[in-house]
Amino acid sequence: MTIIGWLQILLFFALLLVLTKPLGVYLFRVFESDARPLPRILGPVERVLLKLTGASERREQTWVEYCGALLAFSAVSMLILYGLQRTQHLLPLNPQGLGAVGPELSFNTAASFVANTNWQSYAGESTMSYLTQMVGLAWQNFVSAAAGLGVALALARGFTRRPGPEGAKTLGNFWVDVVRGTLYVLLPISFVVALFFVSQGMLQNFSPYQELTTLEGAKQTLAMGPVASQEVIKMLGTNGGGFFNANSAHPFENPTPLTNLVQMLLIFCIPSALTYTYGRMTGDSKQGWALFAAMSVLFFAGATAAYAAESQPNAAVAASGVAQAGNMEGKEVRYGIPATTLFATVTTDASCGAVNGMHDSFNPLGGLVPLVNMQLGEVIFGGVGAGLYGILIMVVLSVFIAGLMVGRTPEYLGKKIEAKEMKLAMLYVLIFPLFILGLSAVAAVIPQGVSSLNNAGPHGLTEILYAFTSGTANNGSAFAGLNANTPFWNISLGMAMLGGRFLMIVPALAIAGSMVGKKVVPTGPGTFPTNGALFTGLLVSVVIIVGALTFFPALSLSPIVEHFLAGAGKVY
């Protein structure tokens, strides 16, 4: 580890901290205030879009109606994206004449992008036409992120709204939240940053692929396409699906160290800002900063561990007698170890999944960090919206534990946490490992699962565990040694992505519906404060304990045992 490397990490976090409050205030104005930005420009567009959907901001929805709208919208979106892939050979903007995508892969990709996962069992430049990339995949990058944003706001409203004499039942309107999230937040930022990306050398064209002759006289095909417009929402919406197979390691997707820094900031900026927005919604900004502090502690722990692990020599290279200053296998020389490990930490803390290096080539403990980041439940800033509603579920568990400590009924923001909310919170927590560990166990013992592995032993198990963790956590990154483009993997991962997204959203919205109508209890001497350092420490502890108790046995058989075997000279 070097001073320059640490300065890169600290610079990134400092810029994130600077962005958090102003963007958080902007999000509050968009969703919770009547004084929305640019009313003369965006106001008329919003009204037209809401009229087309038949929605009205004055007509709010119960949690059941909100959840039903989300599920229906996602189901229709998935069918449209599936059909677009299956018929892309008949549609325009396909200069390479790419054929129809196969049925299993089309299902996997449709599930992936609708679930805001963007797992890719294909190489984008040789599989998807320009039309599919733009109208299908990029569109889902916007609306799936806006849907997650809406769920987070609905849960926040459930905690923060103060009911009148007759109580409260509504949580907002799904269609209004999606329209506003797309129109006021995702589109303007994407437009500005896409122009910046183009200025840095990122592609944005509709040209056919270029046939070139290299200096050695060999022929090479250079892929073209509308990259910048998809790249920005891929990061801002914490989607992660690359236009090219090499993702953000490709110079056309990530040309310079500056674009690398901006991409990482795009991944974290909305999840970070939402903590401040939440604080404003509670009427106490310290509530939001407590969540931000908990996320920051976990972020720095992961960034430090990954950087330290990758600063060590690669065991396989060391066995050949080559001197090393650290593990450069699978990393772009343009970025080096610090920027690559930081990117890996950021992208797996959030549900992004974009990569600028190959996680499969990390040292065992270096590969452990992205895996653990996802298995903690997408709460270290997390995805757009998903990070906030994920950490709020952990807040419910933490408040319950604190209540047991002092012998009082748990309260959060003056509302009692009762048996119903705890059952729903535990359902949310248990769905996650059920998909990851259950499907990993199946894949590790059947021929259809193990036949796709390129590595034996604990590293092969890590590839299986990583795939289902990434899918269920709606992350989308992968250990590259696994061939996932087979019927078994496409279908099983598709189910994991849908389950990890929608089966976890339902109990989260149910908690919101249960909490929104509860009366606020005055603060008393036995009330546990949730806006200070003590609560932040408890929250971090609960996140770690829940993740460790659930996944440590599986991790001990994969990257942890691989670390000790590598130390003993046994490399898989």
Long-range contacts (C-beta under 8 A, 24 or more apart in sequence): 1-307, 1-308, 1-311, 1-338, 2-338, 4-338, 5-307, 5-336, 5-337, 5-338, 6-338, 8-338, 8-339, 8-342, 9-303, 9-307, 9-338, 9-342, 11-261, 12-261, 12-264, 12-265, 12-342, 12-346, 13-296, 13-299, 13-300, 15-261, 15-265, 16-265, 16-268, 16-269, 16-272, 19-265, 19-269, 19-272, 19-273, 20-269, 20-272, 20-273, 20-275, 20-276, 20-292, 21-273, 21-276, 23-269, 23-270, 23-272, 23-273, 23-276, 24-272, 24-273, 24-274, 24-275, 24-276, 24-277, 24-279, 24-280, 24-288, 25-276, 25-277, 25-280, 26-185, 26-273, 27-185, 27-270, 27-273, 27-274, 27-277, 28-276, 28-277, 28-280, 28-281, 30-180, 30-181, 30-184, 30-185, 31-153, 31-172, 31-177, 31-180, 31-181, 31-277, 32-153, 32-277, 32-280, 32-281, 36-180, 36-184, 37-184, 38-184, 42-183, 42-184, 45-183, 46-179, 46-180, 46-183, 46-184, 49-179, 49-183, 50-175, 50-176, 50-179, 53-175, 53-179, 54-175, 55-173, 55-175, 55-176, 55-179, 56-173, 56-176, 57-173, 57-176, 59-173, 60-170, 60-171, 60-172, 60-173, 61-170, 61-171, 61-172, 61-173, 61-174, 62-169, 62-170, 62-171, 62-513, 63-154, 63-158, 63-171, 63-509, 63-510, 63-512, 63-513, 63-516, 64-513, 65-174, 66-150, 66-154, 66-171, 66-172, 66-173, 66-174, 66-509, 67-505, 67-506, 67-509, 67-510, 69-174, 69-175, 70-147, 70-150, 70-151, 70-174, 70-502, 70-505, 71-502, 73-143, 73-147, 73-174, 73-178, 74-114, 74-115, 74-144, 74-147, 74-502, 77-114, 77-140, 77-143, 77-144, 78-110, 78-111, 78-114, 79-110, 80-136, 81-109, 81-110, 81-113, 81-114, 81-136, 81-137, 81-140, 82-106, 82-107, 82-110, 84-131, 84-132, 84-135, 84-136, 85-109, 85-110, 85-128, 85-132, 85-136, 88-128, 88-129, 88-131, 88-132, 91-129, 91-131, 91-132, 92-131, 93-129, 93-130, 93-131, 93-134, 93-206, 94-129, 94-130, 94-131, 95-130, 95-206, 95-207, 95-208, 95-209, 96-129, 96-208, 96-209, 98-126, 98-127, 98-128, 98-129, 101-127, 101-128, 101-132, 104-486, 104-487, 104-490, 104-491, 105-485, 105-490, 107-490, 107-491, 107-494, 108-489, 108-490, 108-491, 108-493, 108-494, 109-137, 110-494, 111-494, 111-495, 111-497, 111-498, 112-241, 112-471, 112-476, 112-493, 112-494, 112-497, 113-137, 113-140, 113-141, 113-144, 113-239, 113-241, 114-140, 114-144, 114-498, 114-501, 115-144, 115-474, 115-497, 115-498, 115-500, 115-501, 115-502, 116-144, 116-145, 116-147, 116-148, 116-237, 116-238, 116-239, 116-351, 116-383, 116-384, 116-386, 116-474, 116-501, 117-240, 117-351, 117-353, 117-470, 117-471, 117-474, 117-475, 117-476, 117-497, 117-500, 117-501, 118-234, 118-239, 118-240, 118-241, 118-353, 118-476, 119-241, 119-353, 119-470, 119-471, 119-475, 119-476, 119-478, 119-484, 119-493, 119-497, 120-241, 120-242, 120-245, 120-476, 121-484, 121-485, 121-489, 121-490, 121-493, 122-485, 123-244, 123-245, 124-241, 124-242, 124-243, 124-244, 124-245, 125-209, 125-223, 125-225, 125-243, 125-244, 125-245, 126-245, 130-206, 130-225, 130-226, 133-225, 133-226, 133-230, 133-243, 134-226, 134-229, 134-230, 137-230, 137-241, 138-229, 138-230, 138-233, 140-239, 141-230, 141-233, 141-234, 141-237, 141-239, 141-241, 142-182, 142-186, 142-187, 142-190, 142-233, 142-237, 143-178, 143-182, 144-237, 144-239, 145-181, 145-186, 145-233, 145-236, 145-237, 145-238, 145-239, 145-383, 145-384, 145-385, 146-177, 146-178, 146-179, 146-181, 146-182, 146-185, 146-186, 146-384, 147-174, 147-178, 147-385, 148-383, 148-384, 148-385, 148-386, 149-177, 149-181, 149-185, 149-270, 149-274, 149-384, 149-385, 150-174, 150-177, 150-178, 150-181, 150-385, 151-385, 151-386, 151-389, 151-505, 151-508, 151-509, 152-274, 152-385, 152-386, 152-387, 152-388, 152-389, 152-392, 153-177, 153-385, 154-509, 154-512, 155-388, 155-389, 155-392, 155-508, 155-509, 155-511, 155-512, 156-277, 156-278, 156-281, 156-388, 156-389, 156-392, 157-281, 157-512, 157-516, 158-511, 158-512, 158-513, 158-514, 158-515, 158-516, 159-282, 159-392, 159-412, 159-413, 159-415, 159-512, 159-515, 160-278, 160-281, 160-282, 160-283, 160-413, 161-516, 162-520, 163-516, 163-517, 163-518, 163-519, 163-520, 167-517, 167-518, 167-519, 168-516, 168-517, 169-513, 169-516, 169-517, 170-516, 171-509, 171-512, 171-513, 171-516, 185-270, 186-233, 186-236, 186-237, 189-232, 189-236, 189-266, 190-229, 190-232, 190-233, 190-236, 193-232, 193-236, 193-262, 193-266, 194-228, 194-229, 194-231, 194-232, 195-228, 196-262, 197-228, 197-231, 197-232, 197-259, 197-262, 198-228, 200-255, 200-256, 200-258, 200-259, 201-251, 201-252, 201-255, 201-256, 202-227, 202-228, 202-231, 202-252, 202-253, 202-254, 202-255, 202-259, 203-227, 203-228, 203-252, 204-228, 204-229, 223-252, 227-252, 227-253, 231-263, 232-266, 234-352, 234-354, 235-263, 235-266, 235-267, 235-352, 235-354, 236-266, 236-267, 236-269, 236-270, 236-384, 237-384, 238-267, 238-270, 238-271, 238-350, 238-351, 238-352, 238-382, 238-383, 238-384, 238-386, 239-352, 239-353, 239-354, 239-476, 240-347, 240-351, 240-352, 240-353, 240-354, 240-475, 240-476, 240-477, 241-353, 241-354, 241-476, 242-354, 247-354, 247-355, 247-356, 248-343, 248-354, 248-355, 248-356, 249-332, 249-355, 249-356, 249-357, 249-358, 251-334, 254-356, 256-334, 257-334, 257-335, 257-339, 260-334, 260-335, 260-339, 260-343, 260-356, 263-343, 263-354, 264-342, 264-343, 264-346, 264-347, 267-346, 267-347, 267-350, 267-352, 267-354, 268-346, 268-349, 268-350, 268-381, 270-384, 271-350, 271-381, 271-382, 271-383, 271-384, 271-387, 271-388, 272-381, 274-385, 274-387, 274-388, 275-388, 278-388, 282-413, 284-531, 286-531, 286-532, 287-413, 287-530, 287-531, 289-531, 290-530, 290-531, 290-532, 290-535, 290-536, 290-539, 291-388, 291-391, 291-395, 291-539, 293-533, 293-536, 294-391, 294-536, 294-539, 294-540, 294-543, 295-349, 295-379, 295-380, 295-381, 295-382, 295-387, 295-391, 297-536, 297-540, 298-349, 298-376, 298-379, 298-380, 298-540, 298-543, 298-544, 299-345, 299-346, 299-349, 299-380, 299-381, 302-345, 302-348, 302-349, 302-369, 302-372, 302-373, 302-380, 303-341, 303-342, 303-345, 305-365, 305-368, 305-369, 306-341, 306-342, 306-344, 306-345, 306-362, 306-366, 306-369, 306-370, 307-337, 307-338, 307-341, 307-342, 309-341, 309-362, 309-363, 309-364, 309-365, 309-366, 309-368, 309-369, 310-337, 310-340, 310-341, 310-362, 310-363, 310-366, 311-337, 312-363, 314-363, 315-363, 315-566, 315-567, 315-569, 315-571, 316-571, 319-569, 319-571, 327-361, 327-362, 327-363, 327-366, 329-358, 329-361, 330-357, 330-358, 330-359, 330-360, 330-361, 330-362, 331-357, 331-358, 331-361, 332-356, 332-357, 341-366, 341-369, 344-369, 344-370, 345-369, 345-370, 345-373, 347-475, 347-477, 348-373, 348-374, 348-475, 348-477, 349-373, 349-380, 349-381, 349-382, 350-378, 350-380, 350-381, 350-382, 350-383, 350-387, 351-378, 351-382, 351-383, 351-386, 351-387, 351-473, 351-474, 351-475, 351-476, 352-383, 352-475, 352-476, 352-477, 353-470, 353-475, 353-476, 353-477, 354-476, 354-477, 355-477, 358-480, 359-466, 359-477, 359-478, 359-479, 359-480, 360-463, 360-478, 360-479, 360-480, 360-481, 361-480, 363-563, 363-566, 364-459, 364-462, 364-559, 364-560, 364-562, 364-563, 364-566, 365-559, 365-560, 365-563, 367-462, 367-466, 367-479, 367-559, 368-555, 368-559, 368-560, 368-563, 370-466, 370-477, 371-462, 371-465, 371-466, 371-469, 371-555, 371-559, 372-547, 372-551, 372-555, 374-469, 374-470, 374-473, 374-475, 375-436, 375-469, 375-473, 375-547, 375-550, 375-551, 375-555, 376-543, 376-544, 376-546, 376-547, 377-429, 377-432, 377-473, 377-543, 377-546, 377-547, 378-473, 378-474, 378-475, 379-543, 383-474, 386-474, 389-505, 389-508, 391-539, 391-543, 392-508, 393-425, 393-428, 393-429, 393-508, 393-511, 394-539, 394-542, 394-543, 394-546, 395-530, 395-539, 396-421, 396-422, 396-425, 396-511, 397-425, 397-429, 397-542, 397-546, 398-535, 398-538, 398-539, 398-542, 399-528, 399-530, 400-425, 401-538, 401-542, 402-528, 402-535, 402-538, 403-528, 406-526, 406-528, 408-526, 408-527, 410-528, 411-521, 411-527, 411-528, 412-530, 413-520, 413-530, 414-520, 414-521, 414-522, 414-523, 415-515, 415-518, 415-519, 415-520, 415-521, 416-518, 416-521, 420-514, 421-511, 421-514, 421-515, 424-507, 424-508, 424-510, 424-511, 424-514, 425-507, 425-511, 427-507, 428-504, 428-507, 428-508, 428-511, 429-546, 431-499, 431-500, 431-503, 431-504, 431-507, 432-472, 432-473, 432-500, 432-504, 432-550, 433-550, 433-551, 435-468, 435-471, 435-472, 435-495, 435-496, 435-499, 435-500, 436-465, 436-468, 436-469, 436-472, 436-496, 436-551, 437-550, 437-551, 437-554, 439-468, 439-492, 439-495, 439-496, 440-464, 440-465, 440-468, 440-554, 442-492, 443-467, 443-468, 443-488, 443-489, 443-492, 446-488, 448-486, 448-487, 448-488, 448-489, 449-488, 449-489, 451-486, 452-482, 452-483, 452-484, 452-486, 452-488, 452-489, 453-481, 453-482, 453-483, 454-481, 454-482, 454-483, 455-481, 455-572, 456-572, 457-562, 457-565, 457-572, 458-557, 458-558, 458-559, 458-561, 458-562, 458-565, 458-572, 459-558, 459-562, 459-572, 460-572, 461-557, 461-558, 462-558, 462-559, 462-562, 465-554, 465-555, 465-558, 467-493, 468-492, 468-493, 468-496, 471-496, 471-497, 471-500, 472-496, 472-497, 472-499, 472-500, 473-500, 474-500, 474-501
